[in-house]
């Protein structure tokens, strides 16, 4: 039994909520605990990880295994291909379609924007994508996009991950189409969209988290991350989804002979550690979250 299972179950049975949210930074054991909760409570799991959305991206996203996926009903996993576009607005819409058929569910994953869009008080403007604008923005590098974002809305960096090229492109695209700042497009309302009980897993000792991240990356490479990335690259090309996802981006660099495999591994570890920091910063802004520490 997971050490936090009893604590969560006690609070859940006392709460008047429809959704039990299990989040936190990467590599903290969310998958294992969510499966225990799903079995204990006989509830389905709705994925809230932006990369588990994509089919065939398995090793590099630490996707639950086929055996784990059979342990509970899962939603919003493997619904898009690696050459398709998917936004927080799409997630909000898909989430709503699912919960219209559900009474209660566990929401598990580490993408804070998706959780806020689905459950919180974040109202997303319905702005369609523009292929021409998207193509022009895709040709720019990360620094160029960050500069353009800052010019359009100096406060936008507080609302999105400015190191995520896909998020940058979508934010700039929305502002160019609407002629409004991102802060206005992502309005907050007084009431949350749904009542939820929030938990986040973490480590008191940040170095323990970093050690686990480093080890996980080594295991991913041992388990075939290079072959998986090569397969996806051959099948879809250097799509925005692949080249903006930690792990695949660096392995593609290795396959393109930009650096060797050891350098790629070190880059993945470093960027994943930095990503975990950003996740913690995001979730710390939510006062509803009950933090549970693994050490």
C-alpha positions as CSV (number, residue, x, y, z in Angstrom):
1,X,0.0,0.0,0.0
2,X,1.3,3.5,-0.9
3,X,2.2,5.5,2.2
4,X,-0.2,8.3,1.3
5,X,-3.2,6.2,0.3
6,X,-4.9,6.3,3.7
7,X,-4.4,10.1,4.0
8,X,-6.0,10.7,0.6
9,X,-8.9,8.3,1.2
10,X,-9.7,9.9,4.5
11,X,-9.9,13.4,3.1
12,X,-11.8,12.2,0.0
13,X,-14.5,10.5,2.0
14,X,-14.9,13.7,4.1
15,X,-14.9,16.1,1.1
16,X,-17.8,17.0,-1.2
17,X,-15.9,16.8,-4.4
18,X,-16.5,15.2,-7.8
19,X,-12.8,15.0,-8.7
20,X,-9.7,13.8,-6.9
21,X,-6.7,15.5,-8.5
22,X,-3.3,13.9,-8.1
23,X,-0.5,16.0,-9.5
24,X,3.0,17.2,-8.8
25,X,6.4,17.3,-10.6
26,X,7.6,14.5,-12.8
27,X,9.0,11.3,-11.3
28,X,7.2,11.5,-7.9
29,X,5.1,8.3,-8.3
30,X,1.8,9.7,-9.5
31,X,1.0,6.8,-11.8
32,X,1.4,4.1,-9.2
33,X,-0.6,6.0,-6.6
34,X,-3.4,6.9,-9.1
35,X,-3.8,3.2,-9.9
36,X,-4.1,2.3,-6.3
37,X,-6.7,5.1,-5.8
38,X,-8.6,4.0,-8.9
39,X,-8.9,0.5,-7.7
40,X,-9.7,1.4,-4.1
41,X,-12.4,3.9,-5.1
42,X,-13.6,2.1,-8.3
43,X,-13.1,5.4,-10.2
44,X,-11.8,6.1,-13.8
45,X,-8.6,8.1,-14.3
46,X,-8.5,11.1,-16.6
47,X,-5.1,11.9,-17.8
48,X,-3.7,15.4,-17.2
49,X,-0.3,15.0,-18.8
50,X,0.0,16.9,-22.1
51,X,2.4,14.3,-23.6
52,X,0.4,11.2,-22.7
53,X,-2.2,12.6,-25.1
54,X,0.0,11.4,-28.0
55,X,0.0,7.8,-29.3
56,X,3.3,6.0,-29.8
57,X,5.2,8.4,-27.6
58,X,5.6,5.8,-24.8
59,X,9.1,5.5,-23.4
60,X,10.0,9.2,-23.5
61,X,6.8,10.2,-21.7
62,X,6.9,7.5,-19.0
63,X,3.5,6.4,-20.2
64,X,1.8,3.8,-18.1
65,X,2.4,0.3,-19.4
66,X,-0.3,-1.7,-21.2
67,X,-0.6,-3.8,-18.0
68,X,-1.1,-0.6,-15.9
69,X,-3.6,0.8,-18.3
70,X,-5.7,-2.3,-17.9
71,X,-5.8,-1.8,-14.1
72,X,-8.3,1.1,-14.4
73,X,-10.4,2.8,-17.0
74,X,-8.2,5.6,-18.5
75,X,-9.3,8.6,-20.6
76,X,-7.4,11.1,-22.7
77,X,-4.4,8.9,-23.4
78,X,-3.3,8.1,-27.0
79,X,-5.9,10.3,-28.7
80,X,-3.6,12.2,-31.0
81,X,-0.7,11.4,-33.3
82,X,2.7,13.0,-33.0
83,X,2.1,15.2,-36.1
84,X,-1.2,16.7,-34.7
85,X,-1.7,19.9,-32.8
86,X,-3.3,19.8,-29.3
87,X,-3.9,22.8,-27.0
88,X,-5.2,23.4,-23.5
89,X,-8.4,24.6,-25.1
90,X,-8.7,21.2,-26.9
91,X,-8.1,19.5,-23.5
92,X,-10.8,21.6,-21.8
93,X,-13.3,20.6,-24.5
94,X,-12.4,16.9,-24.4
95,X,-12.4,16.9,-20.6
96,X,-15.9,18.4,-20.7
97,X,-17.2,15.7,-23.1
98,X,-15.9,13.0,-20.8
99,X,-17.2,14.4,-17.5
100,X,-20.6,14.8,-18.9
101,X,-20.8,11.0,-18.8
102,X,-19.1,10.6,-15.4
103,X,-20.2,11.3,-11.8
104,X,-16.7,11.3,-10.2
105,X,-13.1,10.7,-11.4
106,X,-9.5,10.8,-10.6
107,X,-7.5,13.4,-12.5
108,X,-3.8,12.5,-12.6
109,X,-0.9,14.2,-14.3
110,X,1.6,17.0,-14.1
111,X,0.5,19.6,-16.6
112,X,-0.8,22.4,-14.5
113,X,-2.3,24.4,-17.4
114,X,-4.5,21.5,-18.4
115,X,-5.6,20.9,-14.8
116,X,-6.5,24.6,-14.4
117,X,-8.3,24.6,-17.8
118,X,-10.4,21.6,-16.9
119,X,-11.2,22.2,-13.2
120,X,-10.1,25.6,-12.1
121,X,-11.2,29.1,-12.8
122,X,-9.3,29.5,-16.1
123,X,-11.5,30.5,-19.0
124,X,-9.9,29.9,-22.4
125,X,-10.9,31.9,-25.4
126,X,-12.1,29.8,-28.3
127,X,-9.7,30.9,-31.0
128,X,-9.2,28.6,-34.0
129,X,-5.7,27.9,-35.3
130,X,-4.4,29.7,-38.4
131,X,-2.1,27.5,-40.5
132,X,-0.2,30.4,-42.1
133,X,0.5,32.2,-38.9
134,X,1.5,28.8,-37.3
135,X,3.9,28.0,-40.1
136,X,5.6,31.4,-39.9
137,X,6.0,31.1,-36.2
138,X,7.3,27.5,-36.4
139,X,10.3,28.8,-38.5
140,X,11.4,31.0,-35.6
141,X,13.7,29.7,-32.8
142,X,12.9,29.8,-29.1
143,X,14.6,33.1,-28.4
144,X,12.8,34.9,-31.3
145,X,9.5,33.6,-30.1
146,X,10.2,34.7,-26.5
147,X,11.0,38.2,-27.7
148,X,7.8,38.4,-29.8
149,X,5.8,37.1,-26.9
150,X,7.2,39.8,-24.6
151,X,6.4,42.5,-27.1
152,X,2.8,41.4,-27.4
153,X,2.3,41.0,-23.7
154,X,5.0,41.7,-21.1
155,X,3.0,39.7,-18.5
156,X,2.6,36.6,-20.7
157,X,5.6,34.9,-19.2
158,X,3.7,34.4,-16.0
159,X,1.0,32.5,-17.7
160,X,2.9,30.0,-19.8
161,X,6.1,27.9,-20.0
162,X,8.2,30.1,-22.2
163,X,10.6,27.3,-22.8
164,X,7.9,25.2,-24.5
165,X,7.9,26.1,-28.2
166,X,4.4,24.7,-28.8
167,X,2.9,26.8,-26.0
168,X,4.8,29.9,-27.2
169,X,3.5,29.5,-30.8
170,X,-0.1,28.9,-29.6
171,X,0.0,32.0,-27.3
172,X,1.5,34.3,-30.0
173,X,-1.0,32.9,-32.5
174,X,-3.9,33.6,-30.3
175,X,-2.8,37.2,-29.6
176,X,-2.1,37.9,-33.3
177,X,-5.5,36.6,-34.3
178,X,-7.5,38.3,-31.5
179,X,-5.4,41.4,-31.1
180,X,-5.7,41.0,-27.4
181,X,-3.0,40.2,-24.7
182,X,-2.7,36.7,-23.4
183,X,-3.7,37.9,-19.9
184,X,-7.1,38.9,-21.3
185,X,-7.5,35.8,-23.4
186,X,-6.9,33.6,-20.3
187,X,-9.3,35.1,-18.0
188,X,-10.0,33.9,-14.5
189,X,-13.5,33.6,-13.0
190,X,-14.5,33.7,-9.4
191,X,-15.8,30.1,-9.2
192,X,-13.9,27.0,-10.3
193,X,-15.4,24.9,-13.2
194,X,-15.6,21.9,-10.9
195,X,-15.3,21.0,-7.2
196,X,-12.0,19.1,-6.7
197,X,-9.8,17.8,-3.9
198,X,-6.2,18.5,-4.8
199,X,-3.1,16.5,-3.8
200,X,0.5,16.9,-5.1
201,X,3.4,14.5,-4.6
202,X,6.9,15.9,-4.0
203,X,10.1,15.4,-2.0
204,X,11.3,17.6,0.8
205,X,14.8,16.9,-0.4
206,X,15.0,18.2,-3.9
207,X,18.2,16.2,-4.6
208,X,16.2,12.9,-4.1
209,X,13.9,14.1,-6.9
210,X,16.8,15.0,-9.1
211,X,18.5,11.6,-8.5
212,X,15.2,9.8,-9.5
213,X,15.0,11.9,-12.6
214,X,18.5,11.2,-13.6
215,X,18.0,7.4,-13.1
216,X,14.7,7.4,-15.0
217,X,16.4,9.0,-18.0
218,X,19.1,6.3,-18.0
219,X,16.3,3.6,-17.8
220,X,14.5,5.3,-20.7
221,X,17.6,5.1,-22.9
222,X,18.2,1.5,-21.8
223,X,14.6,0.6,-22.7
224,X,14.8,1.9,-26.3
225,X,14.2,5.7,-26.3
226,X,16.6,6.1,-29.2
227,X,14.7,3.5,-31.3
228,X,11.4,5.0,-30.4
229,X,12.5,8.5,-31.3
230,X,13.9,7.3,-34.6
231,X,10.7,5.4,-35.4
232,X,8.6,8.5,-34.8
233,X,11.1,10.7,-36.7
234,X,11.0,8.5,-39.7
235,X,7.2,8.2,-39.6
236,X,6.3,11.9,-38.9
237,X,9.4,14.0,-39.4
238,X,10.5,16.7,-37.0
239,X,7.1,17.7,-35.9
240,X,6.4,20.5,-33.3
241,X,5.3,17.9,-30.8
242,X,8.4,15.8,-31.1
243,X,10.9,18.7,-31.2
244,X,9.3,20.5,-28.2
245,X,9.1,17.4,-26.0
246,X,12.0,16.8,-23.6
247,X,13.7,13.5,-24.5
248,X,12.6,13.3,-28.1
249,X,14.2,16.6,-28.9
250,X,17.6,15.7,-27.6
251,X,17.5,12.2,-29.1
252,X,16.6,13.7,-32.5
253,X,19.7,16.0,-32.0
254,X,21.8,12.9,-31.4
255,X,20.3,11.2,-34.5
256,X,21.1,14.3,-36.5
257,X,24.7,14.1,-35.1
258,X,24.5,17.4,-33.2
259,X,26.0,15.7,-30.2
260,X,26.7,12.2,-28.9
261,X,24.4,10.0,-26.9
262,X,26.1,10.8,-23.5
263,X,25.5,14.5,-24.2
264,X,21.9,13.9,-25.2
265,X,21.4,11.9,-22.0
266,X,22.9,14.8,-19.9
267,X,20.7,17.3,-21.7
268,X,17.5,15.3,-21.1
269,X,18.4,15.0,-17.4
270,X,19.1,18.7,-17.0
271,X,16.0,19.8,-18.9
272,X,13.8,17.4,-17.0
273,X,15.2,18.7,-13.7
274,X,14.4,22.3,-14.8
275,X,10.9,21.2,-15.9
276,X,10.3,19.7,-12.5
277,X,11.3,23.1,-10.9
278,X,8.8,24.9,-13.2
279,X,6.0,22.4,-12.3
280,X,6.6,22.9,-8.5
281,X,6.5,26.7,-9.0
282,X,3.2,26.4,-10.9
283,X,1.5,24.2,-8.4
284,X,2.7,26.2,-5.4
285,X,0.5,29.0,-6.7
286,X,-2.6,26.9,-6.0
287,X,-3.6,27.2,-2.3
288,X,-6.0,24.3,-2.6
289,X,-3.3,21.7,-3.1
290,X,-2.4,19.4,-0.2
291,X,1.3,18.6,-0.5
292,X,2.3,15.0,0.3
293,X,6.0,14.3,0.6
294,X,7.7,11.0,-0.2
295,X,10.5,11.5,2.3
